[in-house]
Amino acid sequence: MGHEERLRVSAELERDRGALVDRIVTEVYAEVPAYRALHTSQLAEVRAITSWLVTRSMELWARGADRLPEEDVERLRGIGRARAADGRSIGAVVRAHRVGSAAAVRIIRERAGDRLDTDDVFALGELWLTSLDQISESLSQGHVEAADRLDADRERARRALLDDLLIGRQSSPGAIRDRARTLGIAPPDPAVLVVIEPDGEMGATVAAGLDLLTGATGADPLVTTRSSRVVVLVAAQDTARVTAAMLGRGLRGCALAPRGLSDMSAAYRLADGALETAPPHALGDDGLLREADACVLALLNAGGITPATVRRTVLGPLLNLEHRHLLETLGAYFRSGAATTAADELHVHAQTLRYRLRRIRELTGHDPHRPWSRFVLETACAIAP
């Protein structure tokens, strides 16, 4: 056909480019299900990209080029980056271009009729095949680049949200909800705050915190680092999993009771202070401080907690009327120092008193026979109601 005839065919197709684009896009929608769910602005963008590629390919074909120039490749990388930003699967995008390319070659061949000779058809096919390879590679590269950056940006934004919660910069429930919605996450609320001391193997890094969250099934957890410690915010249902992973690595930490996100600043001060001041035996066999431990330590170290809060947190159910006899038993046990003596004081059998001590352990989580637990319980009992 030659250069001049290719120019004429290209010009004819360009005059009817709208219809050509319509046919290509229709085939893409039919073959790629993901494209059927696109909204109006996205559909317009698909048409614009298709129109550009058709026009560009016809120009290159008419000039005898066999591949897209670098400026077009860079534009395709930009398209890949944009698809990552709007969450579209790169697999669907690449398949759409493959379907569209095949459709374009077939439609152009039909429209040109017998004016195309073998060399023209071969040149057109070679251009589209080479271009398709460039298109796929460029789209994928741009998509990966943007996806990596977006993941890093999202992780930084999630970390910044938790940082703000911990320092009290974000304390309004409405503002917290709006910020979480902007990030596309649903953090647990109420949530459990876990502050973890790193060791030589596990550094105080976000990656280390995320590793402890493996298998979490609740709402979107948050992780950050502060004062050389890892801070994790998780749903109550994931607390046991996270603390088990932590203890399995021989780490120590503090896990508090669930509370609203707007209360996390006070919670962090409580947990951080507890880890700073706790004696080694306070962590017990499991290496974990809990709410009652942290409250007693805050009271001892002028941590801004009220005696009433400590008493309520430590004794909890024992303050209820139906368990008043258990509270009296605890007082007698501390006064006498022995179960048998306390039983005589209360006029009950020694076995009854031992049973009551077991119930106290079950209800409070503190065993009156263990030194630190006894100290925590005795401190709470010593506080006047």
PLY file of the C-alpha trace (Angstrom):
ply
format ascii 1.0
element vertex 385
property float x
property float y
property float z
element edge 384
property int vertex1
property int vertex2
end_header
0.00 0.00 0.00
2.74 2.45 0.89
3.05 5.44 3.14
0.57 7.70 1.31
-2.22 5.13 1.29
-1.74 4.38 4.95
-2.11 8.07 5.67
-5.40 8.15 3.73
-6.78 5.11 5.59
-5.69 6.61 8.91
-7.39 9.91 8.04
-10.64 8.12 7.16
-10.60 6.18 10.39
-9.79 9.33 12.33
-12.89 11.05 10.88
-15.01 8.17 12.20
-12.99 7.68 15.36
-16.03 7.96 17.65
-17.72 4.92 16.09
-14.44 2.98 16.12
-13.91 3.75 19.81
-17.51 2.76 20.58
-17.01 -0.68 19.04
-13.72 -1.27 20.87
-15.12 -0.16 24.23
-18.24 -2.32 23.71
-16.07 -5.39 23.24
-14.03 -4.54 26.33
-17.19 -4.24 28.44
-18.44 -7.56 27.08
-15.20 -9.42 27.78
-13.98 -7.81 31.02
-16.64 -7.97 33.79
-14.83 -5.50 36.06
-15.42 -2.73 33.52
-19.20 -3.12 33.65
-19.25 -1.72 37.18
-17.46 1.55 36.34
-19.29 4.80 37.02
-19.86 7.59 34.49
-16.58 9.49 34.95
-14.59 6.25 34.75
-16.39 5.24 31.54
-15.51 8.59 30.01
-11.90 8.05 30.99
-11.86 4.59 29.35
-13.16 6.10 26.13
-10.58 8.89 26.24
-7.69 6.44 26.71
-9.02 4.19 23.95
-9.35 7.16 21.60
-5.78 8.28 22.34
-4.33 4.81 21.77
-6.23 4.34 18.49
-5.12 7.71 17.13
-1.56 7.23 18.31
-1.32 3.73 16.85
-2.64 4.87 13.48
-0.08 7.70 13.40
2.77 5.32 14.21
1.53 2.75 11.66
1.37 5.37 8.94
4.96 6.38 9.72
6.16 2.77 9.72
7.06 2.74 13.44
7.04 -0.61 15.23
6.65 0.48 18.86
5.39 3.24 21.14
7.88 6.04 21.91
9.09 6.67 25.46
6.72 9.59 26.07
3.75 7.29 25.38
5.22 4.60 27.63
5.51 7.13 30.45
1.91 8.18 29.91
0.88 4.54 30.24
2.82 4.27 33.50
0.80 7.24 34.69
-2.40 5.44 33.74
-1.21 2.41 35.74
-0.52 4.64 38.73
-3.98 6.16 38.45
-5.59 2.71 38.34
-3.78 1.78 41.55
-5.08 4.98 43.15
-8.70 4.20 42.28
-8.33 0.58 43.36
-8.80 -1.06 39.97
-7.19 -4.49 39.52
-4.13 -4.38 37.26
-5.15 -7.76 35.88
-8.47 -6.34 34.67
-6.75 -3.27 33.21
-4.19 -5.30 31.26
-6.87 -7.67 30.00
-8.99 -4.72 28.86
-6.07 -3.39 26.79
-5.46 -6.84 25.33
-9.11 -7.22 24.32
-9.18 -3.67 22.98
-6.02 -4.16 20.94
-7.34 -7.30 19.27
-10.63 -5.58 18.53
-8.87 -2.51 17.08
-6.76 -4.55 14.64
-9.78 -6.54 13.47
-12.01 -3.48 13.07
-9.33 -1.48 11.23
-8.76 -4.43 8.89
-12.48 -4.63 8.18
-12.84 -0.89 7.58
-9.80 -0.68 5.29
-11.02 -3.57 3.14
-8.86 -4.74 0.27
-6.76 -1.59 0.33
-4.43 -3.25 2.85
-1.82 -5.57 1.42
0.04 -8.27 3.32
2.84 -5.94 4.40
0.33 -3.41 5.75
-1.59 -6.00 7.77
1.64 -7.48 9.08
2.96 -4.02 10.05
-0.30 -3.16 11.81
-0.34 -6.46 13.69
3.33 -6.17 14.63
2.81 -2.63 15.92
-0.15 -3.63 18.07
1.56 -6.74 19.43
4.72 -4.84 20.32
2.67 -1.98 21.72
0.55 -4.38 23.76
3.69 -5.74 25.38
4.80 -2.18 26.16
1.33 -1.31 27.39
1.15 -4.29 29.75
4.61 -3.71 31.15
4.12 0.04 31.58
0.70 -0.28 33.18
1.97 -2.94 35.59
5.06 -0.96 36.50
3.07 2.20 37.20
0.46 0.23 39.15
3.09 -1.44 41.36
4.89 1.86 41.98
1.70 3.61 43.00
0.36 0.66 45.02
3.59 0.51 47.03
3.50 4.23 47.64
-0.20 4.20 48.55
0.33 1.30 50.96
3.16 3.20 52.63
1.09 6.38 52.72
-1.90 4.56 54.20
0.29 2.92 56.83
1.78 6.30 57.74
-1.71 7.80 57.94
-2.95 4.95 60.15
0.07 5.36 62.40
-0.48 9.12 62.57
-4.10 8.54 63.64
-3.01 6.34 66.54
-0.25 8.80 67.47
-2.83 11.56 67.66
-5.15 9.40 69.76
-2.33 8.65 72.20
-1.32 12.26 72.72
-4.92 13.50 72.86
-4.77 15.54 69.68
-7.76 13.62 68.29
-10.33 13.34 71.08
-13.70 14.12 69.52
-15.64 10.95 68.61
-17.04 12.67 65.53
-13.62 13.81 64.32
-12.20 10.33 64.90
-14.99 8.75 62.85
-14.51 11.24 60.01
-10.76 10.68 59.92
-11.16 6.90 59.94
-13.71 7.15 57.13
-11.27 9.24 55.08
-8.62 6.53 55.56
-11.10 3.84 54.58
-10.72 1.97 57.87
-12.93 1.00 60.79
-10.74 0.92 63.92
-12.15 -0.97 66.91
-14.24 1.18 69.23
-14.17 0.30 72.07
-10.61 -0.94 71.71
-7.93 -2.64 73.79
-4.62 -0.81 74.13
-1.54 -3.04 74.34
1.86 -1.47 75.01
4.79 -3.82 74.43
8.39 -3.69 75.57
10.69 -4.83 72.73
13.67 -7.07 73.32
16.96 -7.57 71.49
15.35 -9.54 68.65
12.12 -7.57 68.26
12.83 -3.88 67.82
10.31 -1.12 68.49
9.03 -0.99 64.92
5.62 -0.92 63.29
6.55 -4.07 61.39
7.14 -5.86 64.69
3.70 -4.79 65.90
2.05 -5.91 62.68
3.72 -9.29 63.06
1.97 -9.74 66.41
-1.37 -9.00 64.72
-1.14 -11.95 62.32
-4.51 -13.69 62.28
-6.47 -10.83 63.86
-10.11 -11.01 62.81
-11.68 -7.95 64.43
-11.93 -4.35 63.26
-8.91 -2.68 61.66
-6.09 -2.62 64.24
-3.70 0.30 64.56
0.03 0.14 65.33
2.65 2.75 66.16
5.79 3.18 68.27
6.32 5.58 71.14
9.12 5.90 73.71
10.89 2.83 72.32
7.76 0.72 72.79
5.31 -0.80 70.33
1.70 0.33 70.80
-1.14 -1.72 69.36
-4.86 -0.95 69.30
-7.02 -4.04 68.73
-10.56 -5.30 69.07
-11.35 -7.11 72.32
-11.76 -10.39 70.44
-8.16 -10.20 69.23
-6.56 -9.34 72.57
-5.88 -12.95 73.57
-4.29 -13.68 70.19
-2.03 -10.60 70.33
-0.94 -11.13 73.93
-0.32 -14.85 73.28
1.91 -13.93 70.32
3.66 -11.37 72.48
4.23 -13.77 75.37
5.28 -16.51 72.98
8.20 -14.29 72.02
9.12 -13.73 75.66
8.04 -10.09 75.59
6.49 -8.09 78.42
3.80 -5.50 78.18
0.60 -3.97 79.49
-2.91 -4.67 78.17
-5.76 -2.50 79.39
-9.51 -3.03 79.45
-11.52 -1.96 76.39
-12.40 1.74 76.21
-13.53 4.32 73.66
-11.05 5.78 71.20
-11.47 9.24 72.70
-10.06 7.87 76.00
-6.85 6.45 74.53
-4.60 9.32 75.66
-5.31 8.62 79.33
-5.05 4.88 78.69
-1.64 5.24 77.09
-0.31 7.32 80.01
-1.59 4.66 82.40
0.01 1.75 80.51
3.26 3.56 79.77
3.63 4.62 83.40
2.93 1.08 84.59
5.70 -0.36 82.44
8.09 2.33 83.64
7.49 1.69 87.35
6.46 -1.97 87.70
8.82 -4.17 89.74
9.88 -7.38 87.95
7.63 -9.66 90.02
4.55 -7.58 89.17
4.38 -9.10 85.69
3.95 -12.61 87.02
4.30 -15.76 84.94
2.74 -14.33 81.80
4.80 -11.14 81.64
1.70 -8.99 81.38
0.40 -6.05 83.40
-3.33 -5.46 83.33
-5.72 -2.67 84.24
-5.72 -3.28 88.00
-1.92 -3.50 88.13
-1.57 -0.27 86.17
-4.05 1.55 88.41
-2.26 0.56 91.62
1.10 1.57 90.16
-0.36 4.92 89.06
-1.68 5.50 92.60
1.71 4.69 94.13
3.54 6.97 91.70
1.14 9.92 91.79
-0.10 9.08 88.32
-3.23 11.20 88.56
-5.66 8.41 89.38
-8.28 8.57 92.13
-8.42 6.06 94.98
-12.03 5.32 94.10
-11.02 4.32 90.58
-8.33 2.01 91.93
-10.74 0.37 94.37
-13.41 -0.11 91.72
-10.96 -1.41 89.10
-9.21 -3.90 91.39
-12.11 -5.22 93.42
-14.81 -4.93 90.78
-17.43 -7.64 91.44
-16.45 -7.91 95.09
-18.08 -4.51 95.66
-21.47 -5.90 94.65
-23.85 -6.78 97.47
-24.00 -10.48 96.57
-20.23 -10.78 96.96
-19.89 -8.72 100.12
-19.00 -11.88 102.09
-16.01 -12.36 99.76
-14.78 -8.85 100.46
-15.12 -9.48 104.21
-13.21 -12.74 103.77
-10.41 -10.93 101.98
-10.17 -8.35 104.77
-10.02 -11.04 107.43
-7.38 -12.95 105.47
-5.17 -9.88 105.19
-5.59 -9.02 108.89
-4.80 -12.50 110.11
-2.26 -13.56 107.53
-3.47 -17.17 107.46
-6.52 -18.96 106.11
-7.20 -20.93 109.30
-7.02 -17.85 111.51
-9.27 -15.92 109.16
-11.75 -18.83 109.16
-11.89 -18.75 112.96
-12.48 -14.98 112.89
-15.37 -15.38 110.46
-16.73 -18.52 112.19
-16.56 -20.60 108.99
-14.81 -23.82 108.14
-11.25 -23.46 106.82
-12.28 -25.24 103.60
-15.06 -22.67 103.13
-12.57 -19.86 103.47
-10.22 -21.46 100.95
-13.13 -21.82 98.52
-13.90 -18.12 98.96
-10.28 -17.22 98.20
-10.50 -19.23 94.97
-13.68 -17.32 94.04
-11.90 -14.05 94.72
-9.14 -15.10 92.32
-11.72 -16.06 89.68
-13.64 -12.80 89.98
-10.72 -10.37 90.18
-7.96 -12.18 88.31
-5.70 -11.77 91.37
-4.59 -14.63 93.59
-4.35 -13.51 97.24
-1.59 -16.09 97.78
0.81 -14.50 95.28
2.93 -11.57 96.53
2.11 -8.97 93.85
-1.54 -9.94 93.54
-1.88 -9.80 97.32
-0.31 -6.34 97.30
-2.74 -5.12 94.63
-5.77 -6.51 96.45
-4.61 -5.28 99.86
-3.97 -1.79 98.50
-7.48 -1.65 97.09
-8.99 -2.96 100.33
-7.05 -0.38 102.35
-8.67 2.46 100.41
-11.69 3.72 102.34
-14.94 3.24 100.40
0 1
1 2
2 3
3 4
4 5
5 6
6 7
7 8
8 9
9 10
10 11
11 12
12 13
13 14
14 15
15 16
16 17
17 18
18 19
19 20
20 21
21 22
22 23
23 24
24 25
25 26
26 27
27 28
28 29
29 30
30 31
31 32
32 33
33 34
34 35
35 36
36 37
37 38
38 39
39 40
40 41
41 42
42 43
43 44
44 45
45 46
46 47
47 48
48 49
49 50
50 51
51 52
52 53
53 54
54 55
55 56
56 57
57 58
58 59
59 60
60 61
61 62
62 63
63 64
64 65
65 66
66 67
67 68
68 69
69 70
70 71
71 72
72 73
73 74
74 75
75 76
76 77
77 78
78 79
79 80
80 81
81 82
82 83
83 84
84 85
85 86
86 87
87 88
88 89
89 90
90 91
91 92
92 93
93 94
94 95
95 96
96 97
97 98
98 99
99 100
100 101
101 102
102 103
103 104
104 105
105 106
106 107
107 108
108 109
109 110
110 111
111 112
112 113
113 114
114 115
115 116
116 117
117 118
118 119
119 120
120 121
121 122
122 123
123 124
124 125
125 126
126 127
127 128
128 129
129 130
130 131
131 132
132 133
133 134
134 135
135 136
136 137
137 138
138 139
139 140
140 141
141 142
142 143
143 144
144 145
145 146
146 147
147 148
148 149
149 150
150 151
151 152
152 153
153 154
154 155
155 156
156 157
157 158
158 159
159 160
160 161
161 162
162 163
163 164
164 165
165 166
166 167
167 168
168 169
169 170
170 171
171 172
172 173
173 174
174 175
175 176
176 177
177 178
178 179
179 180
180 181
181 182
182 183
183 184
184 185
185 186
186 187
187 188
188 189
189 190
190 191
191 192
192 193
193 194
194 195
195 196
196 197
197 198
198 199
199 200
200 201
201 202
202 203
203 204
204 205
205 206
206 207
207 208
208 209
209 210
210 211
211 212
212 213
213 214
214 215
215 216
216 217
217 218
218 219
219 220
220 221
221 222
222 223
223 224
224 225
225 226
226 227
227 228
228 229
229 230
230 231
231 232
232 233
233 234
234 235
235 236
236 237
237 238
238 239
239 240
240 241
241 242
242 243
243 244
244 245
245 246
246 247
247 248
248 249
249 250
250 251
251 252
252 253
253 254
254 255
255 256
256 257
257 258
258 259
259 260
260 261
261 262
262 263
263 264
264 265
265 266
266 267
267 268
268 269
269 270
270 271
271 272
272 273
273 274
274 275
275 276
276 277
277 278
278 279
279 280
280 281
281 282
282 283
283 284
284 285
285 286
286 287
287 288
288 289
289 290
290 291
291 292
292 293
293 294
294 295
295 296
296 297
297 298
298 299
299 300
300 301
301 302
302 303
303 304
304 305
305 306
306 307
307 308
308 309
309 310
310 311
311 312
312 313
313 314
314 315
315 316
316 317
317 318
318 319
319 320
320 321
321 322
322 323
323 324
324 325
325 326
326 327
327 328
328 329
329 330
330 331
331 332
332 333
333 334
334 335
335 336
336 337
337 338
338 339
339 340
340 341
341 342
342 343
343 344
344 345
345 346
346 347
347 348
348 349
349 350
350 351
351 352
352 353
353 354
354 355
355 356
356 357
357 358
358 359
359 360
360 361
361 362
362 363
363 364
364 365
365 366
366 367
367 368
368 369
369 370
370 371
371 372
372 373
373 374
374 375
375 376
376 377
377 378
378 379
379 380
380 381
381 382
382 383
383 384
